[in-house]
């Protein structure tokens, strides 16, 4: 069961624990630590409470054995800035259930590392400001793209709140709308971390995936939303969370996160050794100032 509504707050239980990441808390902590310390990871476990600038991230969402070390680079970078009170995670809707763009209703999500509360105040501000984004739990029930970020968030930042935004409509218009709404309702930037959850090119030979992703990442690093969508189409780069990335680029431009860093790019072939058909993963940070 992945959703429970009864007396008290709605709870969304993990859909992919035991598949994409360990379901046992102790094993999950070790798995996350190995993502940080592995050869493809940043090399060390981050500490909290940095003094660097606020950051927003693009982070992958595959099984930790494949994309976890790449994701660890982003969370390591984010830990160097002020610890967030709320994390907004924007992800694609892989299953086609629910509404165009949705936020999970006020309640809690449960992971093996504990419960994480929805920031209902921010969620309500987003809904009130938008004619596209709605409250809908069904979009989120089986979706893994947001869930996979949560254990990293809990491990690195401890007890925070979050807002999950699931995009079935990933058009450039929807992406810009989501980015603009977030920019409108988020004020104290040091209190918020925004993450776009996406993998990159899917199921191509390693060299071809790298070629396609390199062209797309070039546009991302320029915060060029229109160019990103055009390049993705022209190169046939099959990113699953392109709308989430577009929303993040819009938000970053509006809020002054104008210093991009490609922290790590790899494919599943780099970790599995099988480069015949791979998925690309990138960890990209945008620093303010």
C-alpha positions, 0 to 999 in steps of 0.5 A: 500500500502506498497511500493511506487516508484515515483519521489524521493526516494522509500518508504516502508510503514508498512505491519503490523502496526495496527496488530503487533503494534499500528498504531497511533504514540502516542499509539505506543509510549505508547505501547513501554513504556509499554513493557519496564515497564511491569512485563516481561520487563526490568522495566524502560525506557532506556536513550540514550548515555551510556558508556558501550561496543558496543552490538549486539542482537538477538531480537524477532519479534512477536506482541508487546503484546506477544514479546515486553517486551522480545525485550525491554530487548535487546534494554535496554541493547543496550542503555547502549553502544554508540548510533549507527549511523546505525542499521543492521537488519537481518531477515528471509523471511517468504513469499518466495518472492524475492532473496536468500539474499536481501537488500532493495534498497536505500530509506526510510522505514516509520513507525508510528514514522516517516521515517528511511533512508537506509544507502546506503553507507553501503548497497552498500559496502555489495553488492559489497563485496558479490556474494550472497546478492543482491538489491531486494525490493520484498523480503521486501514488506510484510515481518514483521521480520525486520519491527517490530524492527524499532519502538523500534530502533526509540524510543530508538535511535532516528534518525538513518539509517539502512540496512535491510537484508532479508534471504530466503536462511538460510543455514549455508553457507549463514549465515556464508557468511552474517556474514563474509561480515558484518565483512569485511565492518563494521569498527567503531564498535561503530557506528553500531548495528547489530540485528538478528530478530528471534522467537524461537520454534513455536506452541508447549506446553510451557514445550516442547518449553522451553526444545527445546529452552534451548538446542538451546540457550546453543549453541548460548551462546557459539557462536557455529554456527555449534552446533546451527544448529545441535542442532536445527535440533536434537531438532526440534526447529522451529526457523524462523530466524535461518539464521539471528542468524547464521549470527550474531554468525559469525559476533560476533565471527569475531568482538570480541563480545564474552560476551553473556548475555541471557537477557530474555526468555519467551513464548507467554504463559507467557503473554497470559496465554494459554500454550497449544500452544506457541511461544518462544522468547529470547532476547540475547546480545553479548558484545564486550570484 
